[in-house]
């Protein structure tokens, strides 16, 4: 269930840029010489939409927690902030992949590929955990592993991991995830902008 919001985000915003280009192609590709500017502006819009999506989601969760009588400490706020940043970065990472794929194949196939790869990645993780536990530390290099806070080596959630019998990956820090996603997003953004700059009206 913890992946539903992420998949919901991908479903609603996955073709956002593609639809924008389809309806505004004549303005972008015939009336401006600066396609890169258009690309960057729309990527920023996408980031803002993702941030707003997760602000409302986390705010709703926070309010429900307070109504139920949950006590909030400074450490809790720090963990929530880490989760929020990870959610936003992971969402942007997946949406960039979807939007890049739509340059080459239909949007439906883009969704199928993304969800199939994600499912395969989680299945592979389960197989490694069950049958090759010595290799479990390699799981942190899978893209989908970056989205799962429970697998991270964070002091603030050790008690939760212990109570829920969740095995975390030794040395799998939030800093590793942020660097991983930063590099991935940077590479995908450069490819996206470069591809947009070479597009014609379609």
C-alpha positions in Angstrom: 0.0 0.0 0.0 2.9 2.3 0.6 3.6 2.3 -3.2 0.0 3.3 -4.2 0.6 7.1 -3.9 3.7 6.8 -6.0 1.9 4.8 -8.7 -1.1 7.2 -8.5 1.3 10.1 -9.1 2.8 8.4 -12.1 -0.6 7.6 -13.5 -1.9 11.2 -13.3 1.3 13.1 -14.2 3.1 10.5 -16.4 1.8 12.0 -19.7 1.7 15.6 -18.5 4.7 16.8 -20.5 3.8 14.8 -23.6 0.2 16.2 -23.6 1.6 19.7 -23.2 4.0 19.3 -26.2 1.2 17.7 -28.3 -1.1 20.6 -27.8 1.5 23.4 -28.0 4.0 22.0 -30.5 3.3 24.7 -33.1 4.3 27.4 -30.6 7.3 25.6 -29.2 8.8 24.4 -32.4 7.9 27.2 -34.9 7.7 30.4 -32.8 10.6 30.1 -30.4 14.3 29.5 -30.8 14.7 28.5 -27.2 13.3 25.0 -26.8 15.6 24.4 -23.8 13.9 27.1 -21.9 10.5 25.5 -22.5 11.8 22.1 -21.4 13.3 23.5 -18.1 10.2 25.5 -17.3 8.0 22.4 -17.8 10.3 20.2 -15.7 10.1 22.8 -12.9 6.3 22.8 -13.2 6.4 19.0 -12.9 8.6 19.2 -9.7 6.1 21.8 -8.2 3.1 19.5 -8.9 5.0 16.5 -7.3 5.9 18.6 -4.2 2.2 19.8 -3.8 1.0 16.2 -4.2 3.2 14.9 -1.4 2.6 18.0 0.8 -1.2 17.3 0.7 -0.6 13.5 1.2 1.7 13.9 4.2 -0.3 16.7 5.7 -3.4 14.5 5.6 -1.5 11.7 7.3 -0.1 14.1 9.9 -3.5 15.5 10.8 -5.0 12.0 11.1 -2.1 11.0 13.4 -2.8 14.0 15.6 -6.5 13.2 15.7 -5.7 9.7 16.8 -3.5 11.1 19.6 0.0 10.4 18.1 2.8 12.3 19.9 5.3 14.0 17.6 8.9 14.6 18.5 11.7 16.5 16.7 13.1 13.1 15.5 9.7 12.3 14.0 9.7 15.6 12.1 13.3 14.9 10.8 12.2 11.4 9.6 9.1 12.8 7.9 11.2 15.4 6.2 13.6 12.7 4.9 10.6 10.7 3.7 9.1 13.7 2.0 12.3 14.5 0.1 12.7 10.9 -0.9 9.1 10.7 -2.1 9.5 13.9 -4.2 12.8 12.9 -5.7 11.6 9.3 -6.5 8.4 10.6 -8.0 10.3 13.0 -10.3 12.7 10.2 -11.2 9.9 7.9 -12.3 8.0 10.6 -14.2 11.2 11.6 -16.1 11.6 8.0 -17.2 7.9 7.8 -18.3 8.2 11.1 -20.2 11.4 10.0 -21.9 9.9 6.8 -23.0 6.9 8.6 -24.6 9.3 10.2 -27.0 9.9 6.8 -28.5 6.8 4.7 -27.8 3.2 5.2 -26.9 2.3 6.3 -23.4 0.5 3.0 -22.6 3.6 1.0 -23.4 5.6 3.4 -21.3 3.4 2.7 -18.3 3.6 -1.1 -18.9 7.4 -1.0 -19.1 7.8 1.1 -16.0 5.4 -1.0 -13.9 6.9 -4.3 -15.2 10.4 -3.2 -14.4 9.3 -2.1 -10.9 7.5 -5.4 -10.3 10.5 -7.4 -11.5 12.8 -5.4 -9.3 10.7 -6.1 -6.2 10.4 -9.7 -7.1 14.2 -9.9 -7.6 14.7 -8.3 -4.1 12.4 -11.0 -2.6 14.3 -13.8 -4.3 17.6 -12.4 -3.1 16.3 -12.0 0.5 15.0 -15.6 0.6 17.6 -17.5 -1.3 20.8 -15.4 -1.4 20.8 -13.3 1.8 24.5 -12.8 1.5 23.8 -10.6 -1.6 21.1 -8.6 0.1 23.4 -5.6 0.4 23.5 -5.3 -3.4 19.7 -4.5 -3.4 20.5 -0.9 -2.6 21.7 -0.4 -6.1 18.3 -1.2 -7.6 16.4 2.0 -8.5 13.2 0.9 -6.8 15.0 0.3 -3.5 15.6 4.0 -3.2 11.8 4.5 -2.6 11.6 2.2 0.4 12.6 4.0 3.6 12.1 0.8 5.6 15.2 -0.8 4.0 17.4 2.2 4.9 19.9 2.2 7.8 18.4 5.1 9.8 18.6 5.4 13.5 15.2 7.1 13.8 13.3 4.1 12.5 15.3 1.2 14.1 12.6 0.6 16.7 9.9 0.4 14.0 12.0 -1.9 11.9 12.5 -4.2 14.9 8.8 -4.3 15.8 7.8 -5.0 12.2 10.7 -7.5 11.6 11.9 -5.4 8.6 15.4 -6.2 7.5 17.4 -3.1 6.7 20.4 -2.9 4.4 23.6 -2.2 6.3 25.1 1.1 5.2 22.0 2.0 3.1 21.8 5.6 4.2 19.5 8.4 3.0 22.6 10.2 1.8 23.2 7.3 -0.6 19.6 7.5 -1.9 19.8 11.3 -2.4 23.0 11.0 -4.3 21.7 8.1 -6.4 18.5 10.0 -7.3 20.4 13.2 -7.9 22.7 11.6 -10.4 19.8 9.7 -12.0 17.6 12.8 -12.3 20.5 14.9 -13.6 21.3 12.4 -16.4 17.6 11.9 -17.3 17.0 15.7 -17.4 19.9 16.3 -19.7 18.7 13.5 -22.0 15.2 14.9 -21.9 16.2 18.5 -22.7 18.6 17.3 -25.4 15.8 15.2 -27.0 13.3 18.1 -26.8 15.8 20.4 -28.5 16.1 18.1 -31.4 12.3 17.4 -31.8 10.2 18.4 -34.8 6.4 18.9 -34.9 4.7 15.5 -34.7 
